[in-house]
Amino acid sequence: MQVLETKGPIASIAGAGHCPRTPIPTLIWELVIMMLAHPWLLALTVLPNIVTPALAPIQAWFAKEVLLEISEGDRMFSLVELLTYTPYAVAIFLGLSLLHIVEKVTNRMYDDRLLIDVQRRWFEIRGDGNPGNHVAKATNDCKNVVKIFDLAQKDMWVVLIGVPAVLIWQTTLSPELLPALLVSALVPFLASLTFGALIQRLSHTGLVLLGSVSSAVADGDRLKLHREQEKLYSNRIRFELYKQASEAISDFAFWVSLVFLLIMSLSGLWKLLPDELSAVQIGVFLVNLKLLNQPLSAVTKMHNKIRECWPSVRRALRPHETRAEEYTV
């Protein structure tokens, strides 16, 4: 790939004005090619993320079986009898814990290899510029690009496997409560997607300001350093506020949706729940609702992650298309 040469800030801005921006599908395809450059690491990273959400609903099945057996009649259980359930519980939760460890280790190996690839690619096309700004891009922007890869290696599978697995288990255990489960889970999910545009805008501004801080350090400009630091501080506070609000709304709406479900069923306006529920049905419903809320919360985090990291994709893969922005904030 030909290295882009620039002649300083003025030439950079002029060049950026005449350079057409690369279409988003082209950038996405380049990310896919980079992700597939290490197929074995990718496979080792993805596999635990496919198996874990598929096995997670077994917890609901195990809870149902135990509740059914111990709730029959007025029989009393000795501690020795209760220990018979221990091997099953240990097998389920130990297996899920081991998968979690494998996922974390392979994910670190794959992320670091991708970071090296992104940094090397950016280095070849970085063009001229302030050394401090270059250091900021080599660390922050390239790391943000790697976060995008998490969508395919981890986050996406939690959704694609986790949601169907929970729905299948709910259909098997208490099919009559499936509509109520879907309604209760979708309300928190939709409520959490309201801050995406603000998150992306503040993320981009933060990247530019971070480059300005690094440039001030490289230039030894104390006044500029202090000024840009204060701007960056204010921007980060607002960014974190909107990001956390997006995820907190999901948790809050989770309980609001349950209240809404009860009110609609009791009033007869939308009969999603039967008039009477057994303890087993309630237990299975709540466990599966929590399990379903996890992949939907993952979608919220995926949405926020895309919004947060996408500005870095163009800055790292097409630095000549964004260089003018470094002089306008």
Secondary structure, DSSP 8 states (H G I E B T S, - for coil): -------SHHHHHHHHHHS----HHHHHHHHHHHHTTSHHHHHHHHHHHHHHHHHTTHHHHHHHHHHHHHTSTT----HHHHGGGHHHHHHHHHHHHHHHHHHHHHHHHHHHHHHHHHHHHHHHH--S--HHHHHHIIIIIHHHHHHHHHIIIIIHHHHHHHHHHHHHHHHHH-GGGHHHHHHHHHHHHHHTTTTHHHHHHHHHHHHHHHHHHHHHHHHT-HHHHHHHHHHHHHHHHHHHHHHHHHHHHHHHHHHHHHHHHHHHHHHTSS--S-S---HHHHHHHHHHHHHHHHHHHHHHHHHHHHHHHHHHHHHHH-HHHHGGGGG--
